[in-house]
Amino acid sequence: MGTLPQIFMRNRYFSYICQLAKKTSLTVEDHTDYYIDVDKVIANKNPRLKKFLPKFIISYLKRIVHQDEINGVLRRHGHKQGLEFVNSALKDLGITYRVYGVENLKLEGRYLFASNHPLGGLDGLIMMSEMGRHYDNIKFVVNDLLMNVKQLEPLFIPVNKFGRQSTDYAAKIEAAYASDAQVLYFPAGLCSRKVKGEIVDLEWHKNFIQKAVKHQRDVVPVFFSGRNSEFFYNLSNFRSKLGIKANLEFIYLVDEMFRQKSKKIDIIIGEPIPFQTFDKSRTLNEWALFVRNKSYELAEELDF
């Protein structure tokens, strides 16, 4: 059959399929037997495509988004909200992790937790779960596409990663930073890629430094161990070399999450960096790199 990249390179609808994966909602509002139904989504979004799309591609999509497994989780826990849903889903999926540096979590004060992003989804669930054990009020700044996950909507603050912020989004972001909630953030935006043989984040964007200073939040660097499959990184590099801008590997992130079962995942929490540190002696981009380096330095303190 060939790999999905090969199939899509022969199919003029490959970019639409990428969009389809992003638009597939995890909502349980309709209480149907299937909370995710790839067939129905394609038919609703593009009936003509549904008519001509080969069945083996649809079957492949169902398999890599783990339609049956995800629907099982949603049947069992879809009625739950926020941290209750996060913790139940992690337990159901058999995900375990270890935490280091808990002593660096200060219960007093408002913080911005800035972490590397190696896994592309599971690390976010783990971060919410762990921080929720220590703080009553947490908010996660996320890609607005994730607002489709209705069970997590109470924890999310949407940001448009692909265009200008709406007035509503901008107001929600400012309100979150101004509130007493602890803010969680992946400054790279995208999950880590393989660069010169190393699994590392792409550039950390400077806006979290701006927000930390403006709202007087100390920044806590966080490091996650873990990695995705070689296939994921090879696909990312392959499509980049071909000049394909569509984030084709995005549709494999659910599959990558299921691959993490029984694998060791560690979180290391660093010491808070006072917001006064981020002065005019460096540019905002340089301070963002400074915090990024602090995150990766945490891994060197432990013998994995």
ChimeraX commands (.cxc) that place a marker at each C-alpha (Angstrom):
marker #1 position 0.00,0.00,0.00 radius 0.5
marker #1 position 2.89,2.34,0.71 radius 0.5
marker #1 position 3.23,4.88,3.47 radius 0.5
marker #1 position 0.65,7.58,3.96 radius 0.5
marker #1 position 3.04,10.28,2.71 radius 0.5
marker #1 position 3.44,8.35,-0.54 radius 0.5
marker #1 position -0.30,7.93,-0.85 radius 0.5
marker #1 position -0.95,11.61,-0.23 radius 0.5
marker #1 position 1.75,12.73,-2.61 radius 0.5
marker #1 position -0.22,10.88,-5.29 radius 0.5
marker #1 position -3.52,12.30,-4.06 radius 0.5
marker #1 position -4.42,15.93,-4.63 radius 0.5
marker #1 position -6.56,15.92,-1.47 radius 0.5
marker #1 position -3.68,15.32,0.96 radius 0.5
marker #1 position -3.80,18.85,2.37 radius 0.5
marker #1 position -7.51,18.48,3.05 radius 0.5
marker #1 position -6.84,15.32,5.04 radius 0.5
marker #1 position -4.41,17.28,7.23 radius 0.5
marker #1 position -7.16,19.80,7.89 radius 0.5
marker #1 position -9.59,16.99,8.60 radius 0.5
marker #1 position -7.42,15.62,11.39 radius 0.5
marker #1 position -7.26,19.06,12.99 radius 0.5
marker #1 position -11.02,19.57,12.76 radius 0.5
marker #1 position -11.97,16.19,14.25 radius 0.5
marker #1 position -13.67,17.06,17.54 radius 0.5
marker #1 position -13.58,15.09,20.78 radius 0.5
marker #1 position -16.96,16.44,21.82 radius 0.5
marker #1 position -19.60,14.13,23.29 radius 0.5
marker #1 position -22.48,16.53,22.97 radius 0.5
marker #1 position -24.48,14.39,20.54 radius 0.5
marker #1 position -24.17,11.21,22.67 radius 0.5
marker #1 position -23.83,9.02,19.58 radius 0.5
marker #1 position -22.14,5.63,19.66 radius 0.5
marker #1 position -19.07,7.12,17.99 radius 0.5
marker #1 position -17.78,10.36,19.39 radius 0.5
marker #1 position -15.17,10.42,16.65 radius 0.5
marker #1 position -16.40,9.19,13.28 radius 0.5
marker #1 position -13.92,9.74,10.46 radius 0.5
marker #1 position -16.46,8.66,7.83 radius 0.5
marker #1 position -19.02,11.17,9.06 radius 0.5
marker #1 position -16.53,14.02,9.35 radius 0.5
marker #1 position -15.35,13.55,5.77 radius 0.5
marker #1 position -18.91,13.24,4.48 radius 0.5
marker #1 position -19.99,16.40,6.31 radius 0.5
marker #1 position -16.97,18.47,5.31 radius 0.5
marker #1 position -16.69,17.33,1.72 radius 0.5
marker #1 position -19.29,14.85,0.35 radius 0.5
marker #1 position -17.52,14.74,-3.02 radius 0.5
marker #1 position -14.27,13.72,-1.38 radius 0.5
marker #1 position -16.08,11.03,0.63 radius 0.5
marker #1 position -17.46,9.58,-2.60 radius 0.5
marker #1 position -14.10,9.28,-4.34 radius 0.5
marker #1 position -11.70,8.76,-1.42 radius 0.5
marker #1 position -10.47,5.12,-1.41 radius 0.5
marker #1 position -11.70,3.09,1.54 radius 0.5
marker #1 position -8.18,2.04,2.48 radius 0.5
marker #1 position -7.25,5.69,3.15 radius 0.5
marker #1 position -10.29,6.11,5.41 radius 0.5
marker #1 position -9.38,2.88,7.20 radius 0.5
marker #1 position -5.81,4.10,7.58 radius 0.5
marker #1 position -7.00,7.39,9.07 radius 0.5
marker #1 position -9.24,5.57,11.53 radius 0.5
marker #1 position -6.30,3.46,12.61 radius 0.5
marker #1 position -3.78,6.27,13.11 radius 0.5
marker #1 position -6.23,8.46,15.03 radius 0.5
marker #1 position -7.14,5.39,17.11 radius 0.5
marker #1 position -10.83,5.99,16.56 radius 0.5
marker #1 position -12.00,2.94,18.52 radius 0.5
marker #1 position -9.66,3.47,21.48 radius 0.5
marker #1 position -10.41,7.19,21.79 radius 0.5
marker #1 position -14.12,6.59,21.53 radius 0.5
marker #1 position -13.80,4.02,24.32 radius 0.5
marker #1 position -12.15,6.60,26.57 radius 0.5
marker #1 position -14.84,9.14,25.73 radius 0.5
marker #1 position -17.66,6.69,26.44 radius 0.5
marker #1 position -16.21,6.00,29.86 radius 0.5
marker #1 position -15.11,9.52,30.79 radius 0.5
marker #1 position -16.58,12.00,28.30 radius 0.5
marker #1 position -19.06,13.29,30.88 radius 0.5
marker #1 position -16.20,14.55,33.07 radius 0.5
marker #1 position -14.66,18.01,32.87 radius 0.5
marker #1 position -11.28,19.59,33.45 radius 0.5
marker #1 position -8.78,17.83,35.69 radius 0.5
marker #1 position -11.20,15.01,36.46 radius 0.5
marker #1 position -11.23,14.13,32.77 radius 0.5
marker #1 position -7.42,14.54,32.45 radius 0.5
marker #1 position -6.66,12.23,35.36 radius 0.5
marker #1 position -9.21,9.63,34.30 radius 0.5
marker #1 position -7.94,9.62,30.72 radius 0.5
marker #1 position -4.30,9.20,31.79 radius 0.5
marker #1 position -5.24,6.32,34.08 radius 0.5
marker #1 position -7.38,4.70,31.39 radius 0.5
marker #1 position -4.54,4.96,28.87 radius 0.5
marker #1 position -2.07,3.43,31.32 radius 0.5
marker #1 position 0.23,6.46,31.35 radius 0.5
marker #1 position 2.59,6.87,34.31 radius 0.5
marker #1 position 5.32,9.40,35.01 radius 0.5
marker #1 position 7.85,10.49,37.62 radius 0.5
marker #1 position 8.29,14.01,38.95 radius 0.5
marker #1 position 11.44,15.69,40.23 radius 0.5
marker #1 position 11.80,19.12,41.79 radius 0.5
marker #1 position 8.41,19.28,43.48 radius 0.5
marker #1 position 10.12,21.30,46.22 radius 0.5
marker #1 position 10.43,24.13,43.67 radius 0.5
marker #1 position 6.66,24.50,43.49 radius 0.5
marker #1 position 5.78,27.47,45.66 radius 0.5
marker #1 position 2.18,27.60,46.80 radius 0.5
marker #1 position 2.24,31.37,47.22 radius 0.5
marker #1 position 2.52,33.63,44.20 radius 0.5
marker #1 position 1.56,33.57,40.53 radius 0.5
marker #1 position 3.79,31.70,38.10 radius 0.5
marker #1 position 4.27,31.00,34.42 radius 0.5
marker #1 position 5.42,27.42,33.85 radius 0.5
marker #1 position 7.41,27.22,30.60 radius 0.5
marker #1 position 8.26,23.76,29.31 radius 0.5
marker #1 position 9.79,21.96,26.39 radius 0.5
marker #1 position 7.27,20.05,24.28 radius 0.5
marker #1 position 8.65,16.67,23.18 radius 0.5
marker #1 position 5.46,14.62,22.84 radius 0.5
marker #1 position 2.91,16.94,21.27 radius 0.5
marker #1 position -0.11,16.26,23.48 radius 0.5
marker #1 position 0.57,13.73,26.19 radius 0.5
marker #1 position 3.07,16.06,27.86 radius 0.5
marker #1 position 0.31,18.67,28.06 radius 0.5
marker #1 position -2.05,16.23,29.79 radius 0.5
marker #1 position 0.67,15.24,32.24 radius 0.5
marker #1 position 1.57,18.85,32.95 radius 0.5
marker #1 position -2.06,19.71,33.72 radius 0.5
marker #1 position -2.42,16.65,35.90 radius 0.5
marker #1 position 0.70,17.34,37.95 radius 0.5
marker #1 position 0.17,21.07,38.39 radius 0.5
marker #1 position -3.45,20.40,39.28 radius 0.5
marker #1 position -2.25,18.37,42.24 radius 0.5
marker #1 position -0.59,21.44,43.73 radius 0.5
marker #1 position -2.72,24.37,42.55 radius 0.5
marker #1 position -6.47,24.88,42.59 radius 0.5
marker #1 position -6.54,27.12,39.54 radius 0.5
marker #1 position -4.52,26.44,36.38 radius 0.5
marker #1 position -4.83,27.70,32.82 radius 0.5
marker #1 position -3.07,26.30,29.78 radius 0.5
marker #1 position -2.39,28.54,26.74 radius 0.5
marker #1 position -3.04,26.26,23.75 radius 0.5
marker #1 position -3.63,26.18,20.02 radius 0.5
marker #1 position -7.25,27.21,19.47 radius 0.5
marker #1 position -7.85,23.99,17.54 radius 0.5
marker #1 position -7.76,22.20,20.90 radius 0.5
marker #1 position -10.86,24.07,22.02 radius 0.5
marker #1 position -12.70,21.28,20.18 radius 0.5
marker #1 position -11.83,19.06,23.16 radius 0.5
marker #1 position -14.85,20.20,25.15 radius 0.5
marker #1 position -13.86,18.24,28.25 radius 0.5
marker #1 position -10.73,20.37,28.61 radius 0.5
marker #1 position -12.24,23.72,27.67 radius 0.5
marker #1 position -12.35,24.93,31.32 radius 0.5
marker #1 position -8.56,24.62,31.52 radius 0.5
marker #1 position -7.66,26.11,28.14 radius 0.5
marker #1 position -6.91,29.62,26.96 radius 0.5
marker #1 position -6.98,29.69,23.13 radius 0.5
marker #1 position -4.35,31.30,20.96 radius 0.5
marker #1 position -4.43,31.43,17.16 radius 0.5
marker #1 position -1.15,29.90,15.97 radius 0.5
marker #1 position -1.90,30.46,12.29 radius 0.5
marker #1 position -3.08,34.03,12.07 radius 0.5
marker #1 position -3.96,37.20,13.93 radius 0.5
marker #1 position -5.56,36.98,17.35 radius 0.5
marker #1 position -9.22,37.81,17.60 radius 0.5
marker #1 position -10.26,40.48,20.08 radius 0.5
marker #1 position -11.96,37.79,22.16 radius 0.5
marker #1 position -8.86,35.58,22.27 radius 0.5
marker #1 position -6.60,38.50,23.15 radius 0.5
marker #1 position -8.91,39.49,26.01 radius 0.5
marker #1 position -8.97,35.92,27.36 radius 0.5
marker #1 position -5.18,35.69,27.26 radius 0.5
marker #1 position -4.74,38.98,29.11 radius 0.5
marker #1 position -7.37,37.98,31.67 radius 0.5
marker #1 position -5.60,34.67,32.33 radius 0.5
marker #1 position -2.23,36.33,32.91 radius 0.5
marker #1 position -3.81,38.99,35.11 radius 0.5
marker #1 position -5.68,36.41,37.19 radius 0.5
marker #1 position -4.53,34.36,40.16 radius 0.5
marker #1 position -4.36,31.21,38.03 radius 0.5
marker #1 position -1.05,29.47,37.39 radius 0.5
marker #1 position -0.31,29.68,33.66 radius 0.5
marker #1 position 1.13,26.70,31.76 radius 0.5
marker #1 position 2.81,27.23,28.43 radius 0.5
marker #1 position 4.80,25.53,25.65 radius 0.5
marker #1 position 6.76,28.50,24.20 radius 0.5
marker #1 position 7.81,26.56,21.09 radius 0.5
marker #1 position 4.20,26.13,20.01 radius 0.5
marker #1 position 4.94,22.96,18.05 radius 0.5
marker #1 position 6.25,19.74,19.54 radius 0.5
marker #1 position 9.96,18.94,19.31 radius 0.5
marker #1 position 11.60,17.91,16.07 radius 0.5
marker #1 position 14.82,16.09,15.23 radius 0.5
marker #1 position 17.48,18.69,14.45 radius 0.5
marker #1 position 21.02,17.54,13.63 radius 0.5
marker #1 position 20.36,14.22,15.32 radius 0.5
marker #1 position 18.91,15.70,18.52 radius 0.5
marker #1 position 15.29,15.82,19.67 radius 0.5
marker #1 position 14.82,19.47,20.60 radius 0.5
marker #1 position 12.21,22.20,20.58 radius 0.5
marker #1 position 12.18,24.71,17.80 radius 0.5
marker #1 position 12.63,28.38,18.72 radius 0.5
marker #1 position 10.84,29.51,21.88 radius 0.5
marker #1 position 8.72,32.54,21.06 radius 0.5
marker #1 position 9.37,35.68,23.07 radius 0.5
marker #1 position 5.79,36.57,24.00 radius 0.5
marker #1 position 5.86,34.59,27.25 radius 0.5
marker #1 position 8.70,36.81,28.47 radius 0.5
marker #1 position 6.64,39.89,27.65 radius 0.5
marker #1 position 3.65,38.50,29.56 radius 0.5
marker #1 position 5.76,37.47,32.55 radius 0.5
marker #1 position 7.20,40.98,32.92 radius 0.5
marker #1 position 3.93,42.78,32.25 radius 0.5
marker #1 position 1.99,40.69,34.77 radius 0.5
marker #1 position 4.86,40.24,37.22 radius 0.5
marker #1 position 4.93,36.46,37.07 radius 0.5
marker #1 position 8.08,34.53,37.95 radius 0.5
marker #1 position 8.90,31.94,35.28 radius 0.5
marker #1 position 9.37,28.30,36.27 radius 0.5
marker #1 position 11.35,26.23,33.72 radius 0.5
marker #1 position 10.10,22.68,33.25 radius 0.5
marker #1 position 11.66,19.79,31.36 radius 0.5
marker #1 position 9.95,16.69,29.97 radius 0.5
marker #1 position 11.86,13.61,28.95 radius 0.5
marker #1 position 10.51,11.45,26.15 radius 0.5
marker #1 position 10.40,11.40,22.38 radius 0.5
marker #1 position 8.21,10.41,19.49 radius 0.5
marker #1 position 9.00,7.72,16.94 radius 0.5
marker #1 position 11.65,7.93,14.25 radius 0.5
marker #1 position 8.85,7.77,11.71 radius 0.5
marker #1 position 7.38,11.00,13.09 radius 0.5
marker #1 position 10.67,12.88,12.85 radius 0.5
marker #1 position 11.56,11.43,9.45 radius 0.5
marker #1 position 8.16,12.44,8.07 radius 0.5
marker #1 position 8.60,15.96,9.42 radius 0.5
marker #1 position 12.01,16.33,7.82 radius 0.5
marker #1 position 10.81,14.70,4.59 radius 0.5
marker #1 position 7.92,17.07,4.03 radius 0.5
marker #1 position 10.12,20.06,4.99 radius 0.5
marker #1 position 12.67,19.10,2.34 radius 0.5
marker #1 position 9.86,18.90,-0.20 radius 0.5
marker #1 position 8.74,22.38,0.77 radius 0.5
marker #1 position 5.36,21.18,2.03 radius 0.5
marker #1 position 4.11,23.72,4.59 radius 0.5
marker #1 position 1.16,21.65,5.81 radius 0.5
marker #1 position 2.09,20.04,9.13 radius 0.5
marker #1 position 1.47,16.53,7.79 radius 0.5
marker #1 position 2.94,14.79,10.84 radius 0.5
marker #1 position 0.26,16.42,13.00 radius 0.5
marker #1 position -2.20,13.65,12.19 radius 0.5
marker #1 position 0.12,11.09,13.79 radius 0.5
marker #1 position 0.22,12.70,17.25 radius 0.5
marker #1 position -2.61,10.55,18.64 radius 0.5
marker #1 position -0.79,7.46,17.41 radius 0.5
marker #1 position 2.41,8.76,19.03 radius 0.5
marker #1 position 0.51,9.18,22.32 radius 0.5
marker #1 position -0.55,5.55,22.31 radius 0.5
marker #1 position 3.04,4.52,21.65 radius 0.5
marker #1 position 4.04,6.03,25.01 radius 0.5
marker #1 position 2.36,3.28,27.01 radius 0.5
marker #1 position 4.88,1.58,29.36 radius 0.5
marker #1 position 7.58,4.09,28.41 radius 0.5
marker #1 position 9.39,6.14,31.04 radius 0.5
marker #1 position 8.34,9.79,31.18 radius 0.5
marker #1 position 9.99,12.17,33.62 radius 0.5
marker #1 position 9.20,15.77,34.54 radius 0.5
marker #1 position 11.77,18.02,36.17 radius 0.5
marker #1 position 10.63,21.29,37.72 radius 0.5
marker #1 position 13.25,24.01,38.06 radius 0.5
marker #1 position 13.59,26.92,40.42 radius 0.5
marker #1 position 11.48,30.01,39.69 radius 0.5
marker #1 position 13.22,32.78,37.77 radius 0.5
marker #1 position 12.14,36.19,39.14 radius 0.5
marker #1 position 10.42,38.31,36.51 radius 0.5
marker #1 position 12.82,41.16,37.39 radius 0.5
marker #1 position 15.56,39.06,35.77 radius 0.5
marker #1 position 14.21,39.89,32.33 radius 0.5
marker #1 position 15.62,43.39,32.08 radius 0.5
marker #1 position 16.94,45.47,29.17 radius 0.5
marker #1 position 20.37,43.82,29.25 radius 0.5
marker #1 position 19.12,41.29,26.67 radius 0.5
marker #1 position 16.48,41.27,24.00 radius 0.5
marker #1 position 13.21,39.42,24.52 radius 0.5
marker #1 position 14.36,36.71,22.11 radius 0.5
marker #1 position 17.59,36.31,24.07 radius 0.5
marker #1 position 15.68,35.98,27.33 radius 0.5
marker #1 position 13.41,33.38,25.73 radius 0.5
marker #1 position 16.51,31.42,24.72 radius 0.5
marker #1 position 17.86,31.85,28.25 radius 0.5
marker #1 position 14.77,30.20,29.75 radius 0.5
marker #1 position 14.82,27.49,27.06 radius 0.5
marker #1 position 18.40,26.67,28.02 radius 0.5
marker #1 position 17.41,26.54,31.68 radius 0.5
marker #1 position 14.76,24.00,30.79 radius 0.5
marker #1 position 17.18,21.72,28.97 radius 0.5
marker #1 position 19.82,22.12,31.68 radius 0.5
marker #1 position 17.41,20.44,34.08 radius 0.5
marker #1 position 17.86,17.16,32.22 radius 0.5
marker #1 position 21.62,17.27,32.86 radius 0.5
marker #1 position 21.07,17.28,36.62 radius 0.5
marker #1 position 19.58,13.80,36.63 radius 0.5
marker #1 position 20.89,10.43,35.59 radius 0.5
marker #1 position 18.18,9.03,33.37 radius 0.5
marker link #1:1,2 radius 0.2
marker link #1:2,3 radius 0.2
marker link #1:3,4 radius 0.2
marker link #1:4,5 radius 0.2
marker link #1:5,6 radius 0.2
marker link #1:6,7 radius 0.2
marker link #1:7,8 radius 0.2
marker link #1:8,9 radius 0.2
marker link #1:9,10 radius 0.2
marker link #1:10,11 radius 0.2
marker link #1:11,12 radius 0.2
marker link #1:12,13 radius 0.2
marker link #1:13,14 radius 0.2
marker link #1:14,15 radius 0.2
marker link #1:15,16 radius 0.2
marker link #1:16,17 radius 0.2
marker link #1:17,18 radius 0.2
marker link #1:18,19 radius 0.2
marker link #1:19,20 radius 0.2
marker link #1:20,21 radius 0.2
marker link #1:21,22 radius 0.2
marker link #1:22,23 radius 0.2
marker link #1:23,24 radius 0.2
marker link #1:24,25 radius 0.2
marker link #1:25,26 radius 0.2
marker link #1:26,27 radius 0.2
marker link #1:27,28 radius 0.2
marker link #1:28,29 radius 0.2
marker link #1:29,30 radius 0.2
marker link #1:30,31 radius 0.2
marker link #1:31,32 radius 0.2
marker link #1:32,33 radius 0.2
marker link #1:33,34 radius 0.2
marker link #1:34,35 radius 0.2
marker link #1:35,36 radius 0.2
marker link #1:36,37 radius 0.2
marker link #1:37,38 radius 0.2
marker link #1:38,39 radius 0.2
marker link #1:39,40 radius 0.2
marker link #1:40,41 radius 0.2
marker link #1:41,42 radius 0.2
marker link #1:42,43 radius 0.2
marker link #1:43,44 radius 0.2
marker link #1:44,45 radius 0.2
marker link #1:45,46 radius 0.2
marker link #1:46,47 radius 0.2
marker link #1:47,48 radius 0.2
marker link #1:48,49 radius 0.2
marker link #1:49,50 radius 0.2
marker link #1:50,51 radius 0.2
marker link #1:51,52 radius 0.2
marker link #1:52,53 radius 0.2
marker link #1:53,54 radius 0.2
marker link #1:54,55 radius 0.2
marker link #1:55,56 radius 0.2
marker link #1:56,57 radius 0.2
marker link #1:57,58 radius 0.2
marker link #1:58,59 radius 0.2
marker link #1:59,60 radius 0.2
marker link #1:60,61 radius 0.2
marker link #1:61,62 radius 0.2
marker link #1:62,63 radius 0.2
marker link #1:63,64 radius 0.2
marker link #1:64,65 radius 0.2
marker link #1:65,66 radius 0.2
marker link #1:66,67 radius 0.2
marker link #1:67,68 radius 0.2
marker link #1:68,69 radius 0.2
marker link #1:69,70 radius 0.2
marker link #1:70,71 radius 0.2
marker link #1:71,72 radius 0.2
marker link #1:72,73 radius 0.2
marker link #1:73,74 radius 0.2
marker link #1:74,75 radius 0.2
marker link #1:75,76 radius 0.2
marker link #1:76,77 radius 0.2
marker link #1:77,78 radius 0.2
marker link #1:78,79 radius 0.2
marker link #1:79,80 radius 0.2
marker link #1:80,81 radius 0.2
marker link #1:81,82 radius 0.2
marker link #1:82,83 radius 0.2
marker link #1:83,84 radius 0.2
marker link #1:84,85 radius 0.2
marker link #1:85,86 radius 0.2
marker link #1:86,87 radius 0.2
marker link #1:87,88 radius 0.2
marker link #1:88,89 radius 0.2
marker link #1:89,90 radius 0.2
marker link #1:90,91 radius 0.2
marker link #1:91,92 radius 0.2
marker link #1:92,93 radius 0.2
marker link #1:93,94 radius 0.2
marker link #1:94,95 radius 0.2
marker link #1:95,96 radius 0.2
marker link #1:96,97 radius 0.2
marker link #1:97,98 radius 0.2
marker link #1:98,99 radius 0.2
marker link #1:99,100 radius 0.2
marker link #1:100,101 radius 0.2
marker link #1:101,102 radius 0.2
marker link #1:102,103 radius 0.2
marker link #1:103,104 radius 0.2
marker link #1:104,105 radius 0.2
marker link #1:105,106 radius 0.2
marker link #1:106,107 radius 0.2
marker link #1:107,108 radius 0.2
marker link #1:108,109 radius 0.2
marker link #1:109,110 radius 0.2
marker link #1:110,111 radius 0.2
marker link #1:111,112 radius 0.2
marker link #1:112,113 radius 0.2
marker link #1:113,114 radius 0.2
marker link #1:114,115 radius 0.2
marker link #1:115,116 radius 0.2
marker link #1:116,117 radius 0.2
marker link #1:117,118 radius 0.2
marker link #1:118,119 radius 0.2
marker link #1:119,120 radius 0.2
marker link #1:120,121 radius 0.2
marker link #1:121,122 radius 0.2
marker link #1:122,123 radius 0.2
marker link #1:123,124 radius 0.2
marker link #1:124,125 radius 0.2
marker link #1:125,126 radius 0.2
marker link #1:126,127 radius 0.2
marker link #1:127,128 radius 0.2
marker link #1:128,129 radius 0.2
marker link #1:129,130 radius 0.2
marker link #1:130,131 radius 0.2
marker link #1:131,132 radius 0.2
marker link #1:132,133 radius 0.2
marker link #1:133,134 radius 0.2
marker link #1:134,135 radius 0.2
marker link #1:135,136 radius 0.2
marker link #1:136,137 radius 0.2
marker link #1:137,138 radius 0.2
marker link #1:138,139 radius 0.2
marker link #1:139,140 radius 0.2
marker link #1:140,141 radius 0.2
marker link #1:141,142 radius 0.2
marker link #1:142,143 radius 0.2
marker link #1:143,144 radius 0.2
marker link #1:144,145 radius 0.2
marker link #1:145,146 radius 0.2
marker link #1:146,147 radius 0.2
marker link #1:147,148 radius 0.2
marker link #1:148,149 radius 0.2
marker link #1:149,150 radius 0.2
marker link #1:150,151 radius 0.2
marker link #1:151,152 radius 0.2
marker link #1:152,153 radius 0.2
marker link #1:153,154 radius 0.2
marker link #1:154,155 radius 0.2
marker link #1:155,156 radius 0.2
marker link #1:156,157 radius 0.2
marker link #1:157,158 radius 0.2
marker link #1:158,159 radius 0.2
marker link #1:159,160 radius 0.2
marker link #1:160,161 radius 0.2
marker link #1:161,162 radius 0.2
marker link #1:162,163 radius 0.2
marker link #1:163,164 radius 0.2
marker link #1:164,165 radius 0.2
marker link #1:165,166 radius 0.2
marker link #1:166,167 radius 0.2
marker link #1:167,168 radius 0.2
marker link #1:168,169 radius 0.2
marker link #1:169,170 radius 0.2
marker link #1:170,171 radius 0.2
marker link #1:171,172 radius 0.2
marker link #1:172,173 radius 0.2
marker link #1:173,174 radius 0.2
marker link #1:174,175 radius 0.2
marker link #1:175,176 radius 0.2
marker link #1:176,177 radius 0.2
marker link #1:177,178 radius 0.2
marker link #1:178,179 radius 0.2
marker link #1:179,180 radius 0.2
marker link #1:180,181 radius 0.2
marker link #1:181,182 radius 0.2
marker link #1:182,183 radius 0.2
marker link #1:183,184 radius 0.2
marker link #1:184,185 radius 0.2
marker link #1:185,186 radius 0.2
marker link #1:186,187 radius 0.2
marker link #1:187,188 radius 0.2
marker link #1:188,189 radius 0.2
marker link #1:189,190 radius 0.2
marker link #1:190,191 radius 0.2
marker link #1:191,192 radius 0.2
marker link #1:192,193 radius 0.2
marker link #1:193,194 radius 0.2
marker link #1:194,195 radius 0.2
marker link #1:195,196 radius 0.2
marker link #1:196,197 radius 0.2
marker link #1:197,198 radius 0.2
marker link #1:198,199 radius 0.2
marker link #1:199,200 radius 0.2
marker link #1:200,201 radius 0.2
marker link #1:201,202 radius 0.2
marker link #1:202,203 radius 0.2
marker link #1:203,204 radius 0.2
marker link #1:204,205 radius 0.2
marker link #1:205,206 radius 0.2
marker link #1:206,207 radius 0.2
marker link #1:207,208 radius 0.2
marker link #1:208,209 radius 0.2
marker link #1:209,210 radius 0.2
marker link #1:210,211 radius 0.2
marker link #1:211,212 radius 0.2
marker link #1:212,213 radius 0.2
marker link #1:213,214 radius 0.2
marker link #1:214,215 radius 0.2
marker link #1:215,216 radius 0.2
marker link #1:216,217 radius 0.2
marker link #1:217,218 radius 0.2
marker link #1:218,219 radius 0.2
marker link #1:219,220 radius 0.2
marker link #1:220,221 radius 0.2
marker link #1:221,222 radius 0.2
marker link #1:222,223 radius 0.2
marker link #1:223,224 radius 0.2
marker link #1:224,225 radius 0.2
marker link #1:225,226 radius 0.2
marker link #1:226,227 radius 0.2
marker link #1:227,228 radius 0.2
marker link #1:228,229 radius 0.2
marker link #1:229,230 radius 0.2
marker link #1:230,231 radius 0.2
marker link #1:231,232 radius 0.2
marker link #1:232,233 radius 0.2
marker link #1:233,234 radius 0.2
marker link #1:234,235 radius 0.2
marker link #1:235,236 radius 0.2
marker link #1:236,237 radius 0.2
marker link #1:237,238 radius 0.2
marker link #1:238,239 radius 0.2
marker link #1:239,240 radius 0.2
marker link #1:240,241 radius 0.2
marker link #1:241,242 radius 0.2
marker link #1:242,243 radius 0.2
marker link #1:243,244 radius 0.2
marker link #1:244,245 radius 0.2
marker link #1:245,246 radius 0.2
marker link #1:246,247 radius 0.2
marker link #1:247,248 radius 0.2
marker link #1:248,249 radius 0.2
marker link #1:249,250 radius 0.2
marker link #1:250,251 radius 0.2
marker link #1:251,252 radius 0.2
marker link #1:252,253 radius 0.2
marker link #1:253,254 radius 0.2
marker link #1:254,255 radius 0.2
marker link #1:255,256 radius 0.2
marker link #1:256,257 radius 0.2
marker link #1:257,258 radius 0.2
marker link #1:258,259 radius 0.2
marker link #1:259,260 radius 0.2
marker link #1:260,261 radius 0.2
marker link #1:261,262 radius 0.2
marker link #1:262,263 radius 0.2
marker link #1:263,264 radius 0.2
marker link #1:264,265 radius 0.2
marker link #1:265,266 radius 0.2
marker link #1:266,267 radius 0.2
marker link #1:267,268 radius 0.2
marker link #1:268,269 radius 0.2
marker link #1:269,270 radius 0.2
marker link #1:270,271 radius 0.2
marker link #1:271,272 radius 0.2
marker link #1:272,273 radius 0.2
marker link #1:273,274 radius 0.2
marker link #1:274,275 radius 0.2
marker link #1:275,276 radius 0.2
marker link #1:276,277 radius 0.2
marker link #1:277,278 radius 0.2
marker link #1:278,279 radius 0.2
marker link #1:279,280 radius 0.2
marker link #1:280,281 radius 0.2
marker link #1:281,282 radius 0.2
marker link #1:282,283 radius 0.2
marker link #1:283,284 radius 0.2
marker link #1:284,285 radius 0.2
marker link #1:285,286 radius 0.2
marker link #1:286,287 radius 0.2
marker link #1:287,288 radius 0.2
marker link #1:288,289 radius 0.2
marker link #1:289,290 radius 0.2
marker link #1:290,291 radius 0.2
marker link #1:291,292 radius 0.2
marker link #1:292,293 radius 0.2
marker link #1:293,294 radius 0.2
marker link #1:294,295 radius 0.2
marker link #1:295,296 radius 0.2
marker link #1:296,297 radius 0.2
marker link #1:297,298 radius 0.2
marker link #1:298,299 radius 0.2
marker link #1:299,300 radius 0.2
marker link #1:300,301 radius 0.2
marker link #1:301,302 radius 0.2
marker link #1:302,303 radius 0.2
marker link #1:303,304 radius 0.2
view
